[in-house]
Amino acid sequence: MARVPKSTFRAHIVEALREAILSGDIAPGAQIVETGLAEQFGVSRGPLREAIRQLIEEGLLVTVPYTGTHLIDLSIEDVREIYSMRVALETFAFEQVWERRDAAFHAEMARRHEALSRSIDAGDDRRSILAELDFHGFVYEATGHRILLHNWTGLRGRLQLYWAAHHRAHGIRGPRRDGHDSYVAAATGSNLDAMRAEIRDHMRRGASQTEAFISQRNRSG
């Protein structure tokens, strides 16, 4: 039998861990114990540590001195900071690319929007969350700004976790079908101020929904 490349092996572990996180099998704030996971997945601790390192970079896990590695858990204050940062970063990203948008930019924006719509129509909650993150991530990628993209990657993991938890709690099967229509119209339009306003409104709606979920979770917990 051909040997499985180490990078592929790590990718399988990352995918399994991400699935356990997004399905709720690993609770927010839970400690990640390498020995237990290595036994559960039947792997050595080397590739497991590499997988954990990748999820730390993605923002799903965090290492706290003297206490180990944990799945992130966010407060309402954390969410407000994340969404205010998203407004600043996404506005900056569009300002960077605005004069460089071309037919390829418009086509890729449309392609990612269509991929998001297909996942929503299919009722695939996990895929719709990833598709929504890929959709918003496009403008960061288009800037070619490495520090900006690094900051987006850190926020992406946190958004991924809480959208998944929010959807599970309320039986939601993805974002609204028309939830990004006005965003796409502004992103492919000619008015940068309209794009800035759309980002603020879009993020405010997302922040309000996430805050409401956390408040409800805290009351029931």
Backbone torsions as a table, in degrees:
resi	resn	phi	psi	omega
1	MET	NA	136.1	179.9
2	ALA	-66.5	140.8	-179.3
3	ARG	-72.4	134.7	179.3
4	VAL	-74.8	126.7	179.8
5	PRO	-56.9	145.2	-177.6
6	LYS	-58.9	-39.8	-179.7
7	SER	-64.0	-37.8	178.4
8	THR	-67.8	-40.2	178.4
9	PHE	-59.2	-46.1	178.7
10	ARG	-62.2	-41.9	-179.0
11	ALA	-61.0	-38.0	178.2
12	HIS	-64.6	-40.0	179.5
13	ILE	-67.5	-42.9	177.8
14	VAL	-57.9	-45.4	-178.5
15	GLU	-64.4	-41.0	179.5
16	ALA	-65.7	-42.0	178.1
17	LEU	-66.1	-43.2	179.7
18	ARG	-62.0	-40.9	179.0
19	GLU	-62.9	-42.2	179.0
20	ALA	-64.1	-36.5	179.7
21	ILE	-69.5	-49.2	-174.8
22	LEU	-73.3	-22.5	177.7
23	SER	-83.7	-9.0	-179.8
24	GLY	90.9	3.0	178.9
25	ASP	-66.2	-28.2	172.9
26	ILE	-110.3	119.1	-173.7
27	ALA	-77.9	148.6	174.9
28	PRO	-53.6	133.4	-179.6
29	GLY	87.9	-10.3	-177.1
30	ALA	-66.3	145.4	178.1
31	GLN	-78.5	140.5	178.4
32	ILE	-95.4	111.8	-177.6
33	VAL	-101.8	113.4	-174.0
34	GLU	-60.5	-43.5	-176.2
35	THR	-62.3	-42.7	179.8
36	GLY	-66.2	-41.4	179.5
37	LEU	-68.4	-39.1	178.6
38	ALA	-60.7	-40.5	178.4
39	GLU	-70.5	-40.4	-179.5
40	GLN	-62.4	-43.3	-177.2
41	PHE	-90.8	-8.0	179.9
42	GLY	66.6	42.2	-177.7
43	VAL	-129.0	164.8	174.5
44	SER	-79.2	165.6	-174.8
45	ARG	-76.7	-17.6	179.3
46	GLY	-61.3	-62.7	178.9
47	PRO	-64.3	-29.2	176.9
48	LEU	-63.1	-43.1	179.0
49	ARG	-63.8	-37.2	177.5
50	GLU	-64.8	-39.3	178.2
51	ALA	-65.4	-43.4	178.4
52	ILE	-61.8	-40.9	178.6
53	ARG	-60.6	-39.8	179.0
54	GLN	-64.8	-41.1	-179.6
55	LEU	-70.4	-27.0	172.6
56	ILE	-66.3	-44.0	179.0
57	GLU	-63.7	-32.5	179.2
58	GLU	-78.2	-10.4	177.3
59	GLY	90.5	6.1	179.1
60	LEU	-84.0	-32.7	179.4
61	LEU	-116.8	156.1	178.0
62	VAL	-139.5	140.3	176.6
63	THR	-101.5	124.1	-179.2
64	VAL	-110.2	126.4	-179.7
65	PRO	-52.9	134.7	176.3
66	TYR	72.2	-7.0	179.8
67	THR	-120.3	-11.2	176.4
68	GLY	97.8	-163.5	-177.8
69	THR	-99.9	135.2	-176.7
70	HIS	-132.3	154.4	166.1
71	LEU	-70.6	137.4	-176.1
72	ILE	-63.7	152.9	173.6
73	ASP	-141.4	127.1	-172.8
74	LEU	-113.1	144.3	173.4
75	SER	-92.2	174.2	175.6
76	ILE	-61.0	-38.1	178.9
77	GLU	-63.3	-38.8	177.3
78	ASP	-61.4	-44.5	-178.6
79	VAL	-62.5	-42.5	178.8
80	ARG	-62.1	-39.8	178.2
81	GLU	-66.0	-41.9	-179.3
82	ILE	-61.8	-47.5	-176.9
83	TYR	-70.9	-34.6	175.9
84	SER	-66.1	-36.9	176.4
85	MET	-66.7	-38.4	178.5
86	ARG	-61.7	-41.0	178.1
87	VAL	-58.4	-47.5	-178.4
88	ALA	-64.3	-46.1	-175.7
89	LEU	-70.1	-43.3	-176.6
90	GLU	-71.2	-35.5	175.0
91	THR	-62.8	-46.0	178.6
92	PHE	-60.2	-41.1	-179.4
93	ALA	-61.4	-45.2	179.2
94	PHE	-67.8	-34.4	176.5
95	GLU	-63.4	-35.1	179.7
96	GLN	-68.9	-36.9	-173.4
97	VAL	-101.3	-6.7	-168.3
98	TRP	-53.2	-48.0	-177.6
99	GLU	-79.7	-7.2	-178.7
100	ARG	-104.9	2.8	178.6
101	ARG	-66.0	132.9	-179.8
102	ASP	-136.1	-168.8	-178.2
103	ALA	-61.0	-36.8	179.7
104	ALA	-66.5	-38.7	177.5
105	PHE	-62.1	-48.6	-179.0
106	HIS	-62.3	-40.4	-178.9
107	ALA	-65.8	-40.7	-179.8
108	GLU	-70.2	-37.7	175.3
109	MET	-60.3	-44.2	179.3
110	ALA	-66.1	-38.7	-179.1
111	ARG	-64.4	-43.7	-179.1
112	ARG	-70.1	-34.3	176.2
113	HIS	-65.0	-41.0	178.3
114	GLU	-65.4	-39.7	177.4
115	ALA	-62.4	-39.8	176.7
116	LEU	-64.1	-43.9	-179.9
117	SER	-62.8	-40.6	179.6
118	ARG	-63.9	-40.8	-179.2
119	SER	-67.7	-35.6	176.9
120	ILE	-66.8	-45.4	179.7
121	ASP	-61.5	-32.5	-179.4
122	ALA	-79.2	-7.4	-178.6
123	GLY	68.8	24.2	-178.3
124	ASP	-94.3	95.4	-172.9
125	ASP	-63.4	-47.0	-177.4
126	ARG	-63.2	-44.2	-179.5
127	ARG	-67.5	-33.5	-179.9
128	SER	-68.4	-35.0	176.5
129	ILE	-64.7	-46.8	178.9
130	LEU	-63.9	-37.5	179.6
131	ALA	-67.9	-36.1	177.9
132	GLU	-67.5	-39.0	177.3
133	LEU	-67.0	-39.9	176.7
134	ASP	-63.9	-37.8	179.0
135	PHE	-61.2	-51.1	-179.3
136	HIS	-69.6	-28.8	-178.7
137	GLY	-70.4	-17.9	-174.6
138	PHE	-58.9	-45.1	-176.3
139	VAL	-66.0	-32.6	176.2
140	TYR	-65.3	-43.7	178.6
141	GLU	-62.6	-39.6	-175.9
142	ALA	-66.8	-23.5	-179.5
143	THR	-70.8	-29.8	-173.8
144	GLY	71.5	14.1	-177.0
145	HIS	-92.9	106.2	-170.9
146	ARG	-66.7	-39.9	-179.9
147	ILE	-67.2	-40.7	178.0
148	LEU	-61.8	-45.0	-179.5
149	LEU	-65.2	-36.3	177.4
150	HIS	-63.0	-41.4	178.3
151	ASN	-66.4	-39.1	177.0
152	TRP	-63.1	-39.7	179.8
153	THR	-59.7	-40.7	178.9
154	GLY	-65.1	-39.4	178.5
155	LEU	-72.5	-33.4	-175.5
156	ARG	-58.1	-44.0	-179.1
157	GLY	-61.7	-42.1	179.8
158	ARG	-65.8	-41.6	178.0
159	LEU	-64.4	-41.0	-179.8
160	GLN	-58.3	-46.5	-178.0
161	LEU	-64.7	-46.6	-174.6
162	TYR	-77.5	-30.6	172.5
163	TRP	-63.3	-42.0	180.0
164	ALA	-62.5	-45.1	180.0
165	ALA	-65.2	-41.7	178.8
166	HIS	-62.0	-44.6	-179.9
167	HIS	-64.5	-41.6	178.7
168	ARG	-62.0	-43.0	-175.6
169	ALA	-65.1	-32.0	-174.5
170	HIS	-112.4	7.9	178.2
171	GLY	65.6	28.3	-179.6
172	ILE	-83.0	139.7	-179.4
173	ARG	-108.8	38.9	178.5
174	GLY	121.0	171.2	178.1
175	PRO	-67.0	167.4	178.4
176	ARG	-60.2	144.8	-177.2
177	ARG	-59.8	-36.4	-177.9
178	ASP	-103.2	15.4	-172.8
179	GLY	-66.5	-16.8	-177.7
180	HIS	-119.4	9.9	-178.1
181	ASP	-62.9	-46.6	-178.5
182	SER	-68.9	-30.1	177.6
183	TYR	-65.7	-46.2	179.6
184	VAL	-63.8	-41.6	-179.8
185	ALA	-60.6	-42.2	179.4
186	ALA	-70.5	-40.3	-177.2
187	ALA	-66.5	-26.3	-179.6
188	THR	-107.0	7.6	179.6
189	GLY	-89.6	-162.4	-174.2
190	SER	-115.4	2.5	-173.4
191	ASN	-113.9	105.2	-178.7
192	LEU	-66.0	-35.5	178.2
193	ASP	-63.9	-36.3	176.9
194	ALA	-65.6	-35.1	177.1
195	MET	-67.2	-42.9	177.8
196	ARG	-59.2	-44.2	-179.8
197	ALA	-65.6	-39.5	179.1
198	GLU	-64.4	-40.4	177.9
199	ILE	-61.0	-46.3	179.5
200	ARG	-59.3	-46.2	-178.6
201	ASP	-67.1	-42.6	-178.1
202	HIS	-63.1	-44.9	-179.8
203	MET	-69.3	-36.3	179.4
204	ARG	-62.4	-40.7	178.5
205	ARG	-64.3	-43.8	180.0
206	GLY	-64.2	-41.1	-179.7
207	ALA	-64.7	-41.8	-179.1
208	SER	-62.0	-43.1	179.8
209	GLN	-64.9	-42.4	-178.6
210	THR	-68.6	-41.1	177.4
211	GLU	-61.5	-41.6	180.0
212	ALA	-62.3	-40.1	178.8
213	PHE	-63.4	-46.0	-177.8
214	ILE	-64.6	-39.8	178.2
215	SER	-61.0	-44.0	179.5
216	GLN	-65.2	-40.9	179.0
217	ARG	-62.5	-41.6	-179.3
218	ASN	-65.7	-37.4	179.1
219	ARG	-68.5	-39.6	-178.6
220	SER	-79.1	-21.1	-179.5
221	GLY	-82.1	NA	NA
